Amino acid sequence: MGILRAGFIAAVMAMATGAAQAQTPDTVHDTQFWLLLLAQVPVGEKYVVHLEAQPRWKNDMQDKDQLLLRAAVGRRLSPRVTVWAGHGYIPRWSGDTVFHEQRIWEQLSATLPKAGKWAPSIRLRQEQRFLEQWGDTSHRFRALGRLVRPIGASPWSVAVWDEWFVTFDKTVGGPRQGYDQNRFFVTALRKMSPSLTIEGGYLWQHVPGTPARAERHGHTLFTWFTYAPPVKKKT
């Protein structure tokens, strides 16, 4: 618990320090808030329906940033492995202008064997992204790793995440090829019932700069509600 507490304190201090740093032409720090409402409802023993709404606020939580709306169907290959296919619609605000992004995505998620008290899992996602202002489709790959550890016999757990984003191709007027961004999370979660989990904490997001755009560091307060009823097995 000492290590976990020290890690959480370090993350909070990093958030406060980063947000307090002076802006420069080449680096921007921003405090944000993200809220995720997620439902993963089993349909029989093999299939799962994924429904998600995720509003985000930027500029010290004063302005709308994005609203991610995703839907997908998952197929359980085993008790530990699920494959997914879905669609996302993302309105994005830039001042008074709203851009409308469409995404098709495929995903593999897997729960790995426990390492001591830690429960590891991975999520690999491929996205095909469409925006009217871009000349063609942008293909992006995301790799997320997560570790969860219970806090004693309480209903609380702590989690550490890291996710890398890589864009495979050059898109006219769109994302550049190569490293896109990285996100690092430190969160606490509580199981409210067999179906409902609440999670929240700190997210650091790094977006590299380009000749036309400053390097960005997002310091985000993140809250997540998950509704996931257990699978009802046939008797």
FENCOR-V685245 format. One record per pair of residues at least 12 apart in sequence whose ideal C-beta (glycine too) atoms are under 10 Angstrom apart, sorted by the first residue. I is the first residue (numbers start at 1). J is the second residue. Records with the same first field share a line. If there is no record, write none. Layout:
I: J ; J
This chain:
1: 149 ; 151 ; 152 ; 158
4: 149 ; 151 ; 158 ; 160 ; 186 ; 188
5: 158
7: 158 ; 160 ; 186
8: 158 ; 160 ; 186 ; 187 ; 188 ; 201 ; 202
9: 186
10: 186
11: 160 ; 184 ; 185 ; 186 ; 187 ; 201 ; 202 ; 203 ; 204 ; 219
12: 186 ; 201 ; 202 ; 219
14: 184 ; 186 ; 202 ; 204 ; 217 ; 219
15: 29 ; 31 ; 186 ; 202 ; 203 ; 204 ; 217 ; 219 ; 220 ; 221
16: 31 ; 202 ; 219
17: 29 ; 219
18: 30 ; 31 ; 204 ; 217 ; 218 ; 219
19: 31 ; 60 ; 217 ; 218 ; 219
20: 219
21: 217
23: 214
24: 214 ; 215
25: 209 ; 214
26: 209 ; 213 ; 214 ; 215
27: 209 ; 214 ; 215 ; 216 ; 217
28: 207 ; 209 ; 213 ; 214 ; 215 ; 216 ; 217 ; 218
29: 60 ; 215 ; 216 ; 217 ; 218 ; 219
30: 58 ; 59 ; 60 ; 61 ; 63 ; 65 ; 205 ; 216 ; 217 ; 218 ; 219 ; 220
31: 57 ; 58 ; 59 ; 60 ; 61 ; 62 ; 218 ; 219 ; 220 ; 221
32: 56 ; 57 ; 58 ; 59 ; 60 ; 61 ; 63 ; 65 ; 203 ; 205 ; 218 ; 219 ; 220 ; 221 ; 222
33: 55 ; 56 ; 57 ; 58 ; 60 ; 61 ; 65 ; 220 ; 221 ; 222 ; 223
34: 54 ; 55 ; 56 ; 57 ; 58 ; 61 ; 65 ; 66 ; 68 ; 203 ; 205 ; 218 ; 220 ; 221 ; 222 ; 223 ; 224
35: 53 ; 54 ; 55 ; 56 ; 57 ; 200 ; 221 ; 222 ; 223 ; 224 ; 225
36: 52 ; 53 ; 54 ; 55 ; 56 ; 68 ; 199 ; 200 ; 222 ; 223 ; 224 ; 225 ; 226
37: 51 ; 52 ; 53 ; 54 ; 55 ; 223 ; 224 ; 225 ; 226 ; 227
38: 50 ; 51 ; 52 ; 53 ; 54 ; 70 ; 197 ; 199 ; 224 ; 225 ; 226 ; 227 ; 228
39: 51 ; 52 ; 53 ; 195 ; 225 ; 226 ; 227 ; 228 ; 229
40: 52 ; 72 ; 74 ; 82 ; 84 ; 195 ; 226 ; 227 ; 228 ; 229
41: 195 ; 227 ; 228 ; 229
42: 74 ; 76 ; 228 ; 229 ; 230 ; 231 ; 232
43: 73 ; 74 ; 231
44: 76 ; 231 ; 232 ; 233 ; 234
45: 76 ; 231 ; 232 ; 233 ; 234
46: 74 ; 75 ; 76 ; 77 ; 82 ; 231
47: 73 ; 74 ; 75 ; 76 ; 82 ; 231
48: 72 ; 73 ; 74 ; 75 ; 76 ; 82 ; 84 ; 228 ; 231
49: 71 ; 72 ; 73 ; 74 ; 86
50: 70 ; 71 ; 72 ; 73 ; 74 ; 82 ; 84 ; 85 ; 86 ; 107 ; 228
51: 69 ; 70 ; 71 ; 72 ; 86 ; 227
52: 68 ; 69 ; 70 ; 71 ; 72 ; 86 ; 88 ; 226
53: 67 ; 68 ; 69 ; 70
54: 66 ; 67 ; 68 ; 69 ; 70 ; 88 ; 90 ; 224
55: 67 ; 68 ; 69
56: 68 ; 90 ; 92 ; 93 ; 218 ; 220 ; 222
57: 93 ; 220 ; 221
58: 93 ; 216 ; 218 ; 220
60: 219
61: 220 ; 221
63: 93 ; 94 ; 95
64: 91 ; 92 ; 93 ; 94 ; 98
65: 92 ; 93 ; 94 ; 218
66: 90 ; 91 ; 92 ; 93 ; 99 ; 101
67: 89 ; 90 ; 91 ; 92 ; 93 ; 98
68: 88 ; 89 ; 90 ; 91 ; 92 ; 101 ; 103
69: 87 ; 88 ; 89 ; 90 ; 91
70: 84 ; 86 ; 87 ; 88 ; 89 ; 90 ; 103 ; 105
71: 86 ; 87 ; 88 ; 89
72: 84 ; 85 ; 86 ; 87 ; 88 ; 105 ; 106 ; 107
73: 85 ; 86
74: 86 ; 107 ; 108 ; 109
76: 231
77: 108 ; 110
78: 110 ; 111
79: 111 ; 231
80: 109 ; 110 ; 111 ; 112 ; 113 ; 121
81: 108 ; 109 ; 110 ; 111
82: 107 ; 108 ; 109 ; 110 ; 111 ; 123
83: 106 ; 107 ; 108 ; 109 ; 110 ; 124
84: 105 ; 106 ; 107 ; 108 ; 109 ; 123 ; 125
85: 104 ; 105 ; 106 ; 107
86: 103 ; 104 ; 105 ; 106 ; 107 ; 125 ; 127
87: 102 ; 103 ; 104 ; 105
88: 101 ; 102 ; 103 ; 104 ; 105 ; 127 ; 129
89: 101 ; 102 ; 103
90: 102 ; 103 ; 129 ; 131
92: 131
99: 131 ; 132 ; 133 ; 134
100: 130 ; 131 ; 132 ; 133
101: 129 ; 130 ; 131 ; 132 ; 133 ; 134 ; 138 ; 174
102: 128 ; 129 ; 130 ; 131 ; 132 ; 137
103: 125 ; 127 ; 128 ; 129 ; 130 ; 131 ; 138 ; 140
104: 126 ; 127 ; 128 ; 129 ; 130 ; 137
105: 125 ; 126 ; 127 ; 128 ; 129 ; 140 ; 142
106: 124 ; 125 ; 126 ; 127 ; 128
107: 123 ; 124 ; 125 ; 126 ; 127 ; 142 ; 144
108: 122 ; 123 ; 124 ; 125 ; 126
109: 121 ; 122 ; 123 ; 124 ; 125 ; 144 ; 146
110: 122 ; 123 ; 124
111: 146 ; 148
112: 145 ; 146 ; 147
114: 148 ; 149
115: 147 ; 149
116: 149
117: 147 ; 148 ; 149 ; 150 ; 151 ; 157
118: 146 ; 147 ; 148 ; 149 ; 150 ; 158 ; 159 ; 160
119: 146 ; 147 ; 148 ; 149 ; 150 ; 157 ; 159
120: 145 ; 146 ; 147 ; 148
121: 144 ; 145 ; 146 ; 147 ; 148 ; 159 ; 161
122: 143 ; 144 ; 145 ; 146
123: 142 ; 143 ; 144 ; 145 ; 146 ; 161 ; 163
124: 141 ; 142 ; 143 ; 144 ; 145
125: 140 ; 141 ; 142 ; 143 ; 144 ; 163 ; 165
126: 139 ; 140 ; 141 ; 142 ; 168
127: 139 ; 140 ; 141 ; 142 ; 165 ; 167
128: 140
129: 167 ; 171 ; 174 ; 175
130: 174
131: 171 ; 173 ; 174 ; 175
132: 173
133: 172 ; 173 ; 174
134: 171 ; 172 ; 173 ; 174 ; 175
135: 170 ; 171 ; 172 ; 173 ; 174
136: 169 ; 170 ; 171 ; 172 ; 173 ; 174
137: 169 ; 171 ; 174
138: 167 ; 168 ; 169 ; 170 ; 171 ; 172 ; 173 ; 174 ; 175 ; 176 ; 177 ; 180
139: 166 ; 167 ; 168 ; 169 ; 171 ; 175 ; 177
140: 165 ; 166 ; 167 ; 168 ; 169 ; 171 ; 175 ; 180 ; 181
141: 164 ; 165 ; 166 ; 167 ; 168 ; 180
142: 163 ; 164 ; 165 ; 166 ; 180 ; 181 ; 183
143: 162 ; 163 ; 164 ; 165 ; 166
144: 161 ; 162 ; 163 ; 164 ; 165 ; 183 ; 185
145: 160 ; 161 ; 162 ; 163 ; 164
146: 159 ; 160 ; 161 ; 162 ; 163 ; 185 ; 187
147: 159 ; 160 ; 161 ; 162
148: 160 ; 161 ; 187 ; 189 ; 199
150: 189 ; 191
151: 188 ; 189 ; 190
154: 190 ; 191
155: 189 ; 190 ; 191 ; 192 ; 193 ; 197
156: 188 ; 189 ; 190 ; 191
157: 187 ; 188 ; 189 ; 190 ; 191 ; 197 ; 199
158: 186 ; 187 ; 188 ; 189 ; 201
159: 185 ; 186 ; 187 ; 188 ; 189 ; 199 ; 201
160: 184 ; 185 ; 186 ; 187 ; 201
161: 183 ; 184 ; 185 ; 186 ; 187 ; 201 ; 203 ; 222
162: 182 ; 183 ; 184 ; 185 ; 204
163: 181 ; 182 ; 183 ; 184 ; 185 ; 203 ; 205
164: 179 ; 180 ; 181 ; 182 ; 183
165: 179 ; 180 ; 181 ; 182 ; 183 ; 205 ; 207
166: 178 ; 179 ; 180 ; 181
167: 179 ; 180 ; 181
168: 180
175: 210
176: 208 ; 210 ; 211 ; 212 ; 213
178: 208
179: 206 ; 207 ; 208
180: 207 ; 208
181: 205 ; 206 ; 207 ; 208 ; 216 ; 218
182: 204 ; 205 ; 206 ; 207 ; 208
183: 203 ; 204 ; 205 ; 206 ; 207 ; 218 ; 220 ; 222
184: 202 ; 203 ; 204 ; 205 ; 206
185: 199 ; 201 ; 202 ; 203 ; 204 ; 205 ; 220 ; 222 ; 224
186: 201 ; 202 ; 203 ; 204 ; 222
187: 199 ; 200 ; 201 ; 202 ; 203 ; 222 ; 223 ; 224
188: 200 ; 201
189: 201 ; 224 ; 226
191: 226
192: 225 ; 226 ; 227
193: 227 ; 229
194: 228 ; 229 ; 230
195: 226 ; 227 ; 228 ; 229 ; 230
196: 225 ; 226 ; 227 ; 228 ; 229
197: 224 ; 225 ; 226 ; 227 ; 228
198: 223 ; 224 ; 225 ; 226
199: 222 ; 223 ; 224 ; 225 ; 226
200: 221 ; 222 ; 223 ; 224 ; 225
201: 220 ; 221 ; 222 ; 223 ; 224
202: 219 ; 220 ; 221 ; 222
203: 218 ; 219 ; 220 ; 221 ; 222
204: 217 ; 218 ; 219 ; 220
205: 217 ; 218 ; 219 ; 220
206: 218
